[in-house]
Amino acid sequence: MEVPGENSEVGMRFLPTISLQIDYLAPAPLGAWVQGEGEPLRVTRSLVFAQGLVTADGVPCARVSGVFKIGPAVPSNAVE
């Protein structure tokens, strides 16, 4: 998905959390495959707005949304 104002370098920066909301929808059964997917909604000069969904065996169990500050670049020696 193309996000207006998205900067390809945002993924290589520290993103301190400004706000994080988690809505628990259902329990994840023991032994279930738990998977999360997130997407940026909007990227501005200094903030990233994102949302995501966590599923357990394909059944939604949590919805998340957050706002993150675009911080300094991650040092190249810190990334494998």
mmCIF file of the N, C-alpha and C atoms, coordinates in Angstrom:
data_MODEL
# 
_entry.id   MODEL 
# 
loop_
_atom_site.group_PDB 
_atom_site.id 
_atom_site.type_symbol 
_atom_site.label_atom_id 
_atom_site.label_alt_id 
_atom_site.label_comp_id 
_atom_site.label_asym_id 
_atom_site.label_entity_id 
_atom_site.label_seq_id 
_atom_site.pdbx_PDB_ins_code 
_atom_site.Cartn_x 
_atom_site.Cartn_y 
_atom_site.Cartn_z 
_atom_site.occupancy 
_atom_site.B_iso_or_equiv 
_atom_site.pdbx_formal_charge 
_atom_site.auth_seq_id 
_atom_site.auth_comp_id 
_atom_site.auth_asym_id 
_atom_site.auth_atom_id 
_atom_site.pdbx_PDB_model_num 
ATOM 1   N N  . MET A 1 1  ? 0.845   -1.179  0.000  1.00 0.00 ? 1  MET A N  1 
ATOM 2   C CA . MET A 1 1  ? 0.000   0.000   0.000  1.00 0.00 ? 1  MET A CA 1 
ATOM 3   C C  . MET A 1 1  ? 0.887   1.239   0.000  1.00 0.00 ? 1  MET A C  1 
ATOM 4   N N  . GLU A 1 2  ? 0.610   2.145   -0.880 1.00 0.00 ? 2  GLU A N  1 
ATOM 5   C CA . GLU A 1 2  ? 1.356   3.400   -0.956 1.00 0.00 ? 2  GLU A CA 1 
ATOM 6   C C  . GLU A 1 2  ? 0.748   4.388   0.028  1.00 0.00 ? 2  GLU A C  1 
ATOM 7   N N  . VAL A 1 3  ? 1.575   4.960   0.871  1.00 0.00 ? 3  VAL A N  1 
ATOM 8   C CA . VAL A 1 3  ? 1.110   5.910   1.874  1.00 0.00 ? 3  VAL A CA 1 
ATOM 9   C C  . VAL A 1 3  ? 1.605   7.296   1.486  1.00 0.00 ? 3  VAL A C  1 
ATOM 10  N N  . PRO A 1 4  ? 0.693   8.285   1.384  1.00 0.00 ? 4  PRO A N  1 
ATOM 11  C CA . PRO A 1 4  ? 1.141   9.642   1.052  1.00 0.00 ? 4  PRO A CA 1 
ATOM 12  C C  . PRO A 1 4  ? 2.171   10.142  2.050  1.00 0.00 ? 4  PRO A C  1 
ATOM 13  N N  . GLY A 1 5  ? 3.270   10.654  1.549  1.00 0.00 ? 5  GLY A N  1 
ATOM 14  C CA . GLY A 1 5  ? 4.306   11.201  2.413  1.00 0.00 ? 5  GLY A CA 1 
ATOM 15  C C  . GLY A 1 5  ? 5.210   10.148  3.017  1.00 0.00 ? 5  GLY A C  1 
ATOM 16  N N  . GLU A 1 6  ? 5.036   8.869   2.608  1.00 0.00 ? 6  GLU A N  1 
ATOM 17  C CA . GLU A 1 6  ? 5.854   7.799   3.179  1.00 0.00 ? 6  GLU A CA 1 
ATOM 18  C C  . GLU A 1 6  ? 7.305   7.972   2.764  1.00 0.00 ? 6  GLU A C  1 
ATOM 19  N N  . ASN A 1 7  ? 8.192   7.828   3.733  1.00 0.00 ? 7  ASN A N  1 
ATOM 20  C CA . ASN A 1 7  ? 9.617   7.933   3.496  1.00 0.00 ? 7  ASN A CA 1 
ATOM 21  C C  . ASN A 1 7  ? 10.202  6.546   3.641  1.00 0.00 ? 7  ASN A C  1 
ATOM 22  N N  . SER A 1 8  ? 10.884  6.045   2.607  1.00 0.00 ? 8  SER A N  1 
ATOM 23  C CA . SER A 1 8  ? 11.415  4.686   2.647  1.00 0.00 ? 8  SER A CA 1 
ATOM 24  C C  . SER A 1 8  ? 12.457  4.516   3.746  1.00 0.00 ? 8  SER A C  1 
ATOM 25  N N  . GLU A 1 9  ? 13.024  5.596   4.259  1.00 0.00 ? 9  GLU A N  1 
ATOM 26  C CA . GLU A 1 9  ? 14.032  5.497   5.301  1.00 0.00 ? 9  GLU A CA 1 
ATOM 27  C C  . GLU A 1 9  ? 13.440  5.430   6.704  1.00 0.00 ? 9  GLU A C  1 
ATOM 28  N N  . VAL A 1 10 ? 12.138  5.541   6.858  1.00 0.00 ? 10 VAL A N  1 
ATOM 29  C CA . VAL A 1 10 ? 11.517  5.502   8.185  1.00 0.00 ? 10 VAL A CA 1 
ATOM 30  C C  . VAL A 1 10 ? 11.802  4.170   8.863  1.00 0.00 ? 10 VAL A C  1 
ATOM 31  N N  . GLY A 1 11 ? 11.868  3.082   8.096  1.00 0.00 ? 11 GLY A N  1 
ATOM 32  C CA . GLY A 1 11 ? 12.132  1.763   8.657  1.00 0.00 ? 11 GLY A CA 1 
ATOM 33  C C  . GLY A 1 11 ? 13.514  1.627   9.258  1.00 0.00 ? 11 GLY A C  1 
ATOM 34  N N  . MET A 1 12 ? 14.420  2.534   8.965  1.00 0.00 ? 12 MET A N  1 
ATOM 35  C CA . MET A 1 12 ? 15.783  2.478   9.489  1.00 0.00 ? 12 MET A CA 1 
ATOM 36  C C  . MET A 1 12 ? 16.014  3.558   10.541 1.00 0.00 ? 12 MET A C  1 
ATOM 37  N N  . ARG A 1 13 ? 14.947  3.986   11.212 1.00 0.00 ? 13 ARG A N  1 
ATOM 38  C CA . ARG A 1 13 ? 15.041  5.019   12.244 1.00 0.00 ? 13 ARG A CA 1 
ATOM 39  C C  . ARG A 1 13 ? 14.436  4.501   13.544 1.00 0.00 ? 13 ARG A C  1 
ATOM 40  N N  . PHE A 1 14 ? 14.893  5.083   14.645 1.00 0.00 ? 14 PHE A N  1 
ATOM 41  C CA . PHE A 1 14 ? 14.238  4.809   15.923 1.00 0.00 ? 14 PHE A CA 1 
ATOM 42  C C  . PHE A 1 14 ? 12.837  5.404   15.855 1.00 0.00 ? 14 PHE A C  1 
ATOM 43  N N  . LEU A 1 15 ? 11.858  4.688   16.397 1.00 0.00 ? 15 LEU A N  1 
ATOM 44  C CA . LEU A 1 15 ? 10.475  5.172   16.393 1.00 0.00 ? 15 LEU A CA 1 
ATOM 45  C C  . LEU A 1 15 ? 9.907   5.106   17.811 1.00 0.00 ? 15 LEU A C  1 
ATOM 46  N N  . PRO A 1 16 ? 10.269  6.063   18.665 1.00 0.00 ? 16 PRO A N  1 
ATOM 47  C CA . PRO A 1 16 ? 9.710   6.070   20.025 1.00 0.00 ? 16 PRO A CA 1 
ATOM 48  C C  . PRO A 1 16 ? 8.186   6.190   19.990 1.00 0.00 ? 16 PRO A C  1 
ATOM 49  N N  . THR A 1 17 ? 7.534   5.494   20.891 1.00 0.00 ? 17 THR A N  1 
ATOM 50  C CA . THR A 1 17 ? 6.075   5.476   20.942 1.00 0.00 ? 17 THR A CA 1 
ATOM 51  C C  . THR A 1 17 ? 5.531   6.737   21.607 1.00 0.00 ? 17 THR A C  1 
ATOM 52  N N  . ILE A 1 18 ? 4.633   7.413   20.902 1.00 0.00 ? 18 ILE A N  1 
ATOM 53  C CA . ILE A 1 18 ? 3.918   8.572   21.442 1.00 0.00 ? 18 ILE A CA 1 
ATOM 54  C C  . ILE A 1 18 ? 2.613   8.082   22.078 1.00 0.00 ? 18 ILE A C  1 
ATOM 55  N N  . SER A 1 19 ? 1.905   7.223   21.368 1.00 0.00 ? 19 SER A N  1 
ATOM 56  C CA . SER A 1 19 ? 0.632   6.696   21.835 1.00 0.00 ? 19 SER A CA 1 
ATOM 57  C C  . SER A 1 19 ? 0.475   5.275   21.307 1.00 0.00 ? 19 SER A C  1 
ATOM 58  N N  . LEU A 1 20 ? -0.056  4.370   22.142 1.00 0.00 ? 20 LEU A N  1 
ATOM 59  C CA . LEU A 1 20 ? -0.299  2.992   21.707 1.00 0.00 ? 20 LEU A CA 1 
ATOM 60  C C  . LEU A 1 20 ? -1.589  2.516   22.348 1.00 0.00 ? 20 LEU A C  1 
ATOM 61  N N  . GLN A 1 21 ? -2.495  2.033   21.518 1.00 0.00 ? 21 GLN A N  1 
ATOM 62  C CA . GLN A 1 21 ? -3.774  1.526   22.006 1.00 0.00 ? 21 GLN A CA 1 
ATOM 63  C C  . GLN A 1 21 ? -3.936  0.089   21.545 1.00 0.00 ? 21 GLN A C  1 
ATOM 64  N N  . ILE A 1 22 ? -4.339  -0.790  22.460 1.00 0.00 ? 22 ILE A N  1 
ATOM 65  C CA . ILE A 1 22 ? -4.574  -2.198  22.138 1.00 0.00 ? 22 ILE A CA 1 
ATOM 66  C C  . ILE A 1 22 ? -5.988  -2.553  22.574 1.00 0.00 ? 22 ILE A C  1 
ATOM 67  N N  . ASP A 1 23 ? -6.767  -3.057  21.637 1.00 0.00 ? 23 ASP A N  1 
ATOM 68  C CA . ASP A 1 23 ? -8.118  -3.537  21.934 1.00 0.00 ? 23 ASP A CA 1 
ATOM 69  C C  . ASP A 1 23 ? -8.091  -5.055  21.850 1.00 0.00 ? 23 ASP A C  1 
ATOM 70  N N  . TYR A 1 24 ? -8.314  -5.720  22.988 1.00 0.00 ? 24 TYR A N  1 
ATOM 71  C CA . TYR A 1 24 ? -8.329  -7.176  23.019 1.00 0.00 ? 24 TYR A CA 1 
ATOM 72  C C  . TYR A 1 24 ? -9.712  -7.657  22.592 1.00 0.00 ? 24 TYR A C  1 
ATOM 73  N N  . LEU A 1 25 ? -9.738  -8.481  21.544 1.00 0.00 ? 25 LEU A N  1 
ATOM 74  C CA . LEU A 1 25 ? -11.001 -8.927  20.970 1.00 0.00 ? 25 LEU A CA 1 
ATOM 75  C C  . LEU A 1 25 ? -11.382 -10.338 21.413 1.00 0.00 ? 25 LEU A C  1 
ATOM 76  N N  . ALA A 1 26 ? -10.387 -11.204 21.589 1.00 0.00 ? 26 ALA A N  1 
ATOM 77  C CA . ALA A 1 26 ? -10.644 -12.595 21.954 1.00 0.00 ? 26 ALA A CA 1 
ATOM 78  C C  . ALA A 1 26 ? -9.352  -13.199 22.493 1.00 0.00 ? 26 ALA A C  1 
ATOM 79  N N  . PRO A 1 27 ? -9.453  -14.265 23.277 1.00 0.00 ? 27 PRO A N  1 
ATOM 80  C CA . PRO A 1 27 ? -8.225  -14.913 23.758 1.00 0.00 ? 27 PRO A CA 1 
ATOM 81  C C  . PRO A 1 27 ? -7.557  -15.702 22.633 1.00 0.00 ? 27 PRO A C  1 
ATOM 82  N N  . ALA A 1 28 ? -6.248  -15.856 22.737 1.00 0.00 ? 28 ALA A N  1 
ATOM 83  C CA . ALA A 1 28 ? -5.497  -16.710 21.821 1.00 0.00 ? 28 ALA A CA 1 
ATOM 84  C C  . ALA A 1 28 ? -5.336  -18.060 22.508 1.00 0.00 ? 28 ALA A C  1 
ATOM 85  N N  . PRO A 1 29 ? -5.930  -19.112 21.943 1.00 0.00 ? 29 PRO A N  1 
ATOM 86  C CA . PRO A 1 29 ? -5.842  -20.427 22.587 1.00 0.00 ? 29 PRO A CA 1 
ATOM 87  C C  . PRO A 1 29 ? -4.395  -20.915 22.677 1.00 0.00 ? 29 PRO A C  1 
ATOM 88  N N  . LEU A 1 30 ? -4.102  -21.675 23.709 1.00 0.00 ? 30 LEU A N  1 
ATOM 89  C CA . LEU A 1 30 ? -2.784  -22.256 23.890 1.00 0.00 ? 30 LEU A CA 1 
ATOM 90  C C  . LEU A 1 30 ? -2.437  -23.108 22.670 1.00 0.00 ? 30 LEU A C  1 
ATOM 91  N N  . GLY A 1 31 ? -1.272  -22.876 22.104 1.00 0.00 ? 31 GLY A N  1 
ATOM 92  C CA . GLY A 1 31 ? -0.821  -23.630 20.937 1.00 0.00 ? 31 GLY A CA 1 
ATOM 93  C C  . GLY A 1 31 ? -1.239  -23.038 19.609 1.00 0.00 ? 31 GLY A C  1 
ATOM 94  N N  . ALA A 1 32 ? -2.013  -21.943 19.621 1.00 0.00 ? 32 ALA A N  1 
ATOM 95  C CA . ALA A 1 32 ? -2.453  -21.316 18.368 1.00 0.00 ? 32 ALA A CA 1 
ATOM 96  C C  . ALA A 1 32 ? -1.287  -20.587 17.703 1.00 0.00 ? 32 ALA A C  1 
ATOM 97  N N  . TRP A 1 33 ? -1.330  -20.498 16.390 1.00 0.00 ? 33 TRP A N  1 
ATOM 98  C CA . TRP A 1 33 ? -0.361  -19.710 15.630 1.00 0.00 ? 33 TRP A CA 1 
ATOM 99  C C  . TRP A 1 33 ? -0.794  -18.252 15.738 1.00 0.00 ? 33 TRP A C  1 
ATOM 100 N N  . VAL A 1 34 ? 0.023   -17.436 16.408 1.00 0.00 ? 34 VAL A N  1 
ATOM 101 C CA . VAL A 1 34 ? -0.302  -16.023 16.602 1.00 0.00 ? 34 VAL A CA 1 
ATOM 102 C C  . VAL A 1 34 ? 0.532   -15.206 15.632 1.00 0.00 ? 34 VAL A C  1 
ATOM 103 N N  . GLN A 1 35 ? -0.142  -14.345 14.875 1.00 0.00 ? 35 GLN A N  1 
ATOM 104 C CA . GLN A 1 35 ? 0.524   -13.549 13.842 1.00 0.00 ? 35 GLN A CA 1 
ATOM 105 C C  . GLN A 1 35 ? -0.013  -12.131 13.867 1.00 0.00 ? 35 GLN A C  1 
ATOM 106 N N  . GLY A 1 36 ? 0.888   -11.167 13.686 1.00 0.00 ? 36 GLY A N  1 
ATOM 107 C CA . GLY A 1 36 ? 0.485   -9.767  13.637 1.00 0.00 ? 36 GLY A CA 1 
ATOM 108 C C  . GLY A 1 36 ? 0.911   -9.120  12.336 1.00 0.00 ? 36 GLY A C  1 
ATOM 109 N N  . GLU A 1 37 ? 0.080   -8.233  11.839 1.00 0.00 ? 37 GLU A N  1 
ATOM 110 C CA . GLU A 1 37 ? 0.394   -7.470  10.633 1.00 0.00 ? 37 GLU A CA 1 
ATOM 111 C C  . GLU A 1 37 ? 0.065   -6.012  10.897 1.00 0.00 ? 37 GLU A C  1 
ATOM 112 N N  . GLY A 1 38 ? 0.967   -5.133  10.507 1.00 0.00 ? 38 GLY A N  1 
ATOM 113 C CA . GLY A 1 38 ? 0.755   -3.711  10.696 1.00 0.00 ? 38 GLY A CA 1 
ATOM 114 C C  . GLY A 1 38 ? 0.876   -2.963  9.390  1.00 0.00 ? 38 GLY A C  1 
ATOM 115 N N  . GLU A 1 39 ? 0.296   -1.781  9.369  1.00 0.00 ? 39 GLU A N  1 
ATOM 116 C CA . GLU A 1 39 ? 0.392   -0.942  8.178  1.00 0.00 ? 39 GLU A CA 1 
ATOM 117 C C  . GLU A 1 39 ? 0.447   0.527   8.581  1.00 0.00 ? 39 GLU A C  1 
ATOM 118 N N  . PRO A 1 40 ? 1.275   1.298   7.889  1.00 0.00 ? 40 PRO A N  1 
ATOM 119 C CA . PRO A 1 40 ? 1.290   2.739   8.151  1.00 0.00 ? 40 PRO A CA 1 
ATOM 120 C C  . PRO A 1 40 ? 0.052   3.372   7.520  1.00 0.00 ? 40 PRO A C  1 
ATOM 121 N N  . LEU A 1 41 ? -0.584  4.257   8.248  1.00 0.00 ? 41 LEU A N  1 
ATOM 122 C CA . LEU A 1 41 ? -1.745  4.976   7.722  1.00 0.00 ? 41 LEU A CA 1 
ATOM 123 C C  . LEU A 1 41 ? -1.328  6.316   7.126  1.00 0.00 ? 41 LEU A C  1 
ATOM 124 N N  . ARG A 1 42 ? -0.390  6.962   7.832  1.00 0.00 ? 42 ARG A N  1 
ATOM 125 C CA . ARG A 1 42 ? 0.087   8.264   7.376  1.00 0.00 ? 42 ARG A CA 1 
ATOM 126 C C  . ARG A 1 42 ? 1.478   8.504   7.956  1.00 0.00 ? 42 ARG A C  1 
ATOM 127 N N  . VAL A 1 43 ? 2.346   9.067   7.134  1.00 0.00 ? 43 VAL A N  1 
ATOM 128 C CA . VAL A 1 43 ? 3.686   9.425   7.574  1.00 0.00 ? 43 VAL A CA 1 
ATOM 129 C C  . VAL A 1 43 ? 3.858   10.913  7.310  1.00 0.00 ? 43 VAL A C  1 
ATOM 130 N N  . THR A 1 44 ? 4.160   11.659  8.371  1.00 0.00 ? 44 THR A N  1 
ATOM 131 C CA . THR A 1 44 ? 4.412   13.088  8.215  1.00 0.00 ? 44 THR A CA 1 
ATOM 132 C C  . THR A 1 44 ? 5.909   13.330  8.396  1.00 0.00 ? 44 THR A C  1 
ATOM 133 N N  . ARG A 1 45 ? 6.304   14.577  8.447  1.00 0.00 ? 45 ARG A N  1 
ATOM 134 C CA . ARG A 1 45 ? 7.710   14.920  8.609  1.00 0.00 ? 45 ARG A CA 1 
ATOM 135 C C  . ARG A 1 45 ? 8.276   14.376  9.916  1.00 0.00 ? 45 ARG A C  1 
ATOM 136 N N  . SER A 1 46 ? 7.451   14.291  10.959 1.00 0.00 ? 46 SER A N  1 
ATOM 137 C CA . SER A 1 46 ? 7.970   13.883  12.265 1.00 0.00 ? 46 SER A CA 1 
ATOM 138 C C  . SER A 1 46 ? 7.218   12.738  12.942 1.00 0.00 ? 46 SER A C  1 
ATOM 139 N N  . LEU A 1 47 ? 6.105   12.284  12.375 1.00 0.00 ? 47 LEU A N  1 
ATOM 140 C CA . LEU A 1 47 ? 5.289   11.246  13.019 1.00 0.00 ? 47 LEU A CA 1 
ATOM 141 C C  . LEU A 1 47 ? 4.873   10.148  12.043 1.00 0.00 ? 47 LEU A C  1 
ATOM 142 N N  . VAL A 1 48 ? 4.648   8.951   12.592 1.00 0.00 ? 48 VAL A N  1 
ATOM 143 C CA . VAL A 1 48 ? 4.086   7.838   11.830 1.00 0.00 ? 48 VAL A CA 1 
ATOM 144 C C  . VAL A 1 48 ? 2.811   7.396   12.549 1.00 0.00 ? 48 VAL A C  1 
ATOM 145 N N  . PHE A 1 49 ? 1.716   7.300   11.813 1.00 0.00 ? 49 PHE A N  1 
ATOM 146 C CA . PHE A 1 49 ? 0.439   6.806   12.333 1.00 0.00 ? 49 PHE A CA 1 
ATOM 147 C C  . PHE A 1 49 ? 0.241   5.412   11.740 1.00 0.00 ? 49 PHE A C  1 
ATOM 148 N N  . ALA A 1 50 ? 0.007   4.419   12.589 1.00 0.00 ? 50 ALA A N  1 
ATOM 149 C CA . ALA A 1 50 ? -0.081  3.042   12.107 1.00 0.00 ? 50 ALA A CA 1 
ATOM 150 C C  . ALA A 1 50 ? -1.181  2.281   12.824 1.00 0.00 ? 50 ALA A C  1 
ATOM 151 N N  . GLN A 1 51 ? -1.605  1.170   12.191 1.00 0.00 ? 51 GLN A N  1 
ATOM 152 C CA . GLN A 1 51 ? -2.585  0.286   12.800 1.00 0.00 ? 51 GLN A CA 1 
ATOM 153 C C  . GLN A 1 51 ? -2.208  -1.146  12.471 1.00 0.00 ? 51 GLN A C  1 
ATOM 154 N N  . GLY A 1 52 ? -2.757  -2.080  13.239 1.00 0.00 ? 52 GLY A N  1 
ATOM 155 C CA . GLY A 1 52 ? -2.448  -3.475  12.984 1.00 0.00 ? 52 GLY A CA 1 
ATOM 156 C C  . GLY A 1 52 ? -3.500  -4.394  13.559 1.00 0.00 ? 52 GLY A C  1 
ATOM 157 N N  . LEU A 1 53 ? -3.380  -5.664  13.179 1.00 0.00 ? 53 LEU A N  1 
ATOM 158 C CA . LEU A 1 53 ? -4.311  -6.688  13.633 1.00 0.00 ? 53 LEU A CA 1 
ATOM 159 C C  . LEU A 1 53 ? -3.496  -7.912  14.018 1.00 0.00 ? 53 LEU A C  1 
ATOM 160 N N  . VAL A 1 54 ? -3.839  -8.502  15.159 1.00 0.00 ? 54 VAL A N  1 
ATOM 161 C CA . VAL A 1 54 ? -3.204  -9.734  15.622 1.00 0.00 ? 54 VAL A CA 1 
ATOM 162 C C  . VAL A 1 54 ? -4.244  -10.838 15.514 1.00 0.00 ? 54 VAL A C  1 
ATOM 163 N N  . THR A 1 55 ? -3.848  -11.962 14.901 1.00 0.00 ? 55 THR A N  1 
ATOM 164 C CA . THR A 1 55 ? -4.762  -13.089 14.763 1.00 0.00 ? 55 THR A CA 1 
ATOM 165 C C  . THR A 1 55 ? -4.170  -14.331 15.424 1.00 0.00 ? 55 THR A C  1 
ATOM 166 N N  . ALA A 1 56 ? -5.051  -15.204 15.866 1.00 0.00 ? 56 ALA A N  1 
ATOM 167 C CA . ALA A 1 56 ? -4.659  -16.506 16.414 1.00 0.00 ? 56 ALA A CA 1 
ATOM 168 C C  . ALA A 1 56 ? -5.358  -17.564 15.575 1.00 0.00 ? 56 ALA A C  1 
ATOM 169 N N  . ASP A 1 57 ? -4.576  -18.323 14.819 1.00 0.00 ? 57 ASP A N  1 
ATOM 170 C CA . ASP A 1 57 ? -5.124  -19.293 13.862 1.00 0.00 ? 57 ASP A CA 1 
ATOM 171 C C  . ASP A 1 57 ? -6.138  -18.637 12.931 1.00 0.00 ? 57 ASP A C  1 
ATOM 172 N N  . GLY A 1 58 ? -5.848  -17.415 12.509 1.00 0.00 ? 58 GLY A N  1 
ATOM 173 C CA . GLY A 1 58 ? -6.693  -16.705 11.556 1.00 0.00 ? 58 GLY A CA 1 
ATOM 174 C C  . GLY A 1 58 ? -7.856  -15.948 12.162 1.00 0.00 ? 58 GLY A C  1 
ATOM 175 N N  . VAL A 1 59 ? -8.071  -16.068 13.460 1.00 0.00 ? 59 VAL A N  1 
ATOM 176 C CA . VAL A 1 59 ? -9.180  -15.378 14.132 1.00 0.00 ? 59 VAL A CA 1 
ATOM 177 C C  . VAL A 1 59 ? -8.635  -14.126 14.813 1.00 0.00 ? 59 VAL A C  1 
ATOM 178 N N  . PRO A 1 60 ? -9.212  -12.943 14.521 1.00 0.00 ? 60 PRO A N  1 
ATOM 179 C CA . PRO A 1 60 ? -8.713  -11.715 15.155 1.00 0.00 ? 60 PRO A CA 1 
ATOM 180 C C  . PRO A 1 60 ? -8.793  -11.800 16.682 1.00 0.00 ? 60 PRO A C  1 
ATOM 181 N N  . CYS A 1 61 ? -7.668  -11.460 17.342 1.00 0.00 ? 61 CYS A N  1 
ATOM 182 C CA . CYS A 1 61 ? -7.677  -11.470 18.807 1.00 0.00 ? 61 CYS A CA 1 
ATOM 183 C C  . CYS A 1 61 ? -7.264  -10.126 19.399 1.00 0.00 ? 61 CYS A C  1 
ATOM 184 N N  . ALA A 1 62 ? -6.667  -9.234  18.595 1.00 0.00 ? 62 ALA A N  1 
ATOM 185 C CA . ALA A 1 62 ? -6.330  -7.897  19.082 1.00 0.00 ? 62 ALA A CA 1 
ATOM 186 C C  . ALA A 1 62 ? -6.218  -6.935  17.906 1.00 0.00 ? 62 ALA A C  1 
ATOM 187 N N  . ARG A 1 63 ? -6.626  -5.711  18.182 1.00 0.00 ? 63 ARG A N  1 
ATOM 188 C CA . ARG A 1 63 ? -6.488  -4.620  17.207 1.00 0.00 ? 63 ARG A CA 1 
ATOM 189 C C  . ARG A 1 63 ? -5.604  -3.576  17.855 1.00 0.00 ? 63 ARG A C  1 
ATOM 190 N N  . VAL A 1 64 ? -4.655  -3.032  17.103 1.00 0.00 ? 64 VAL A N  1 
ATOM 191 C CA . VAL A 1 64 ? -3.723  -2.062  17.671 1.00 0.00 ? 64 VAL A CA 1 
ATOM 192 C C  . VAL A 1 64 ? -3.663  -0.816  16.791 1.00 0.00 ? 64 VAL A C  1 
ATOM 193 N N  . SER A 1 65 ? -3.371  0.310   17.434 1.00 0.00 ? 65 SER A N  1 
ATOM 194 C CA . SER A 1 65 ? -3.112  1.540   16.690 1.00 0.00 ? 65 SER A CA 1 
ATOM 195 C C  . SER A 1 65 ? -2.106  2.349   17.492 1.00 0.00 ? 65 SER A C  1 
ATOM 196 N N  . GLY A 1 66 ? -1.278  3.089   16.786 1.00 0.00 ? 66 GLY A N  1 
ATOM 197 C CA . GLY A 1 66 ? -0.258  3.846   17.481 1.00 0.00 ? 66 GLY A CA 1 
ATOM 198 C C  . GLY A 1 66 ? 0.245   5.032   16.693 1.00 0.00 ? 66 GLY A C  1 
ATOM 199 N N  . VAL A 1 67 ? 0.887   5.924   17.423 1.00 0.00 ? 67 VAL A N  1 
ATOM 200 C CA . VAL A 1 67 ? 1.549   7.092   16.845 1.00 0.00 ? 67 VAL A CA 1 
ATOM 201 C C  . VAL A 1 67 ? 2.994   7.026   17.325 1.00 0.00 ? 67 VAL A C  1 
ATOM 202 N N  . PHE A 1 68 ? 3.922   7.184   16.393 1.00 0.00 ? 68 PHE A N  1 
ATOM 203 C CA . PHE A 1 68 ? 5.336   7.058   16.695 1.00 0.00 ? 68 PHE A CA 1 
ATOM 204 C C  . PHE A 1 68 ? 6.100   8.275   16.169 1.00 0.00 ? 68 PHE A C  1 
ATOM 205 N N  . LYS A 1 69 ? 7.059   8.738   16.937 1.00 0.00 ? 69 LYS A N  1 
ATOM 206 C CA . LYS A 1 69 ? 7.912   9.874   16.566 1.00 0.00 ? 69 LYS A CA 1 
ATOM 207 C C  . LYS A 1 69 ? 9.046   9.353   15.699 1.00 0.00 ? 69 LYS A C  1 
ATOM 208 N N  . ILE A 1 70 ? 9.335   10.032  14.613 1.00 0.00 ? 70 ILE A N  1 
ATOM 209 C CA . ILE A 1 70 ? 10.455  9.651   13.765 1.00 0.00 ? 70 ILE A CA 1 
ATOM 210 C C  . ILE A 1 70 ? 11.720  10.200  14.401 1.00 0.00 ? 70 ILE A C  1 
ATOM 211 N N  . GLY A 1 71 ? 12.556  9.293   14.879 1.00 0.00 ? 71 GLY A N  1 
ATOM 212 C CA . GLY A 1 71 ? 13.770  9.663   15.592 1.00 0.00 ? 71 GLY A CA 1 
ATOM 213 C C  . GLY A 1 71 ? 14.992  9.595   14.695 1.00 0.00 ? 71 GLY A C  1 
ATOM 214 N N  . PRO A 1 72 ? 16.173  9.573   15.314 1.00 0.00 ? 72 PRO A N  1 
ATOM 215 C CA . PRO A 1 72 ? 17.409  9.519   14.549 1.00 0.00 ? 72 PRO A CA 1 
ATOM 216 C C  . PRO A 1 72 ? 17.601  8.164   13.862 1.00 0.00 ? 72 PRO A C  1 
ATOM 217 N N  . ALA A 1 73 ? 18.470  8.154   12.888 1.00 0.00 ? 73 ALA A N  1 
ATOM 218 C CA . ALA A 1 73 ? 18.765  6.922   12.160 1.00 0.00 ? 73 ALA A CA 1 
ATOM 219 C C  . ALA A 1 73 ? 19.420  5.896   13.080 1.00 0.00 ? 73 ALA A C  1 
ATOM 220 N N  . VAL A 1 74 ? 19.110  4.632   12.843 1.00 0.00 ? 74 VAL A N  1 
ATOM 221 C CA . VAL A 1 74 ? 19.730  3.543   13.578 1.00 0.00 ? 74 VAL A CA 1 
ATOM 222 C C  . VAL A 1 74 ? 21.166  3.398   13.053 1.00 0.00 ? 74 VAL A C  1 
ATOM 223 N N  . PRO A 1 75 ? 22.177  3.322   13.917 1.00 0.00 ? 75 PRO A N  1 
ATOM 224 C CA . PRO A 1 75 ? 23.552  3.139   13.440 1.00 0.00 ? 75 PRO A CA 1 
ATOM 225 C C  . PRO A 1 75 ? 23.670  1.873   12.611 1.00 0.00 ? 75 PRO A C  1 
ATOM 226 N N  . SER A 1 76 ? 24.434  1.930   11.545 1.00 0.00 ? 76 SER A N  1 
ATOM 227 C CA . SER A 1 76 ? 24.545  0.777   10.644 1.00 0.00 ? 76 SER A CA 1 
ATOM 228 C C  . SER A 1 76 ? 25.122  -0.449  11.326 1.00 0.00 ? 76 SER A C  1 
ATOM 229 N N  . ASN A 1 77 ? 25.943  -0.266  12.359 1.00 0.00 ? 77 ASN A N  1 
ATOM 230 C CA . ASN A 1 77 ? 26.504  -1.427  13.055 1.00 0.00 ? 77 ASN A CA 1 
ATOM 231 C C  . ASN A 1 77 ? 25.502  -2.082  14.005 1.00 0.00 ? 77 ASN A C  1 
ATOM 232 N N  . ALA A 1 78 ? 24.324  -1.478  14.186 1.00 0.00 ? 78 ALA A N  1 
ATOM 233 C CA . ALA A 1 78 ? 23.296  -2.038  15.064 1.00 0.00 ? 78 ALA A CA 1 
ATOM 234 C C  . ALA A 1 78 ? 22.334  -2.929  14.294 1.00 0.00 ? 78 ALA A C  1 
ATOM 235 N N  . VAL A 1 79 ? 22.425  -2.958  12.969 1.00 0.00 ? 79 VAL A N  1 
ATOM 236 C CA . VAL A 1 79 ? 21.503  -3.723  12.125 1.00 0.00 ? 79 VAL A CA 1 
ATOM 237 C C  . VAL A 1 79 ? 22.251  -4.907  11.529 1.00 0.00 ? 79 VAL A C  1 
ATOM 238 N N  . GLU A 1 80 ? 21.645  -6.092  11.650 1.00 0.00 ? 80 GLU A N  1 
ATOM 239 C CA . GLU A 1 80 ? 22.265  -7.288  11.066 1.00 0.00 ? 80 GLU A CA 1 
ATOM 240 C C  . GLU A 1 80 ? 21.776  -7.508  9.671  1.00 0.00 ? 80 GLU A C  1 
# 
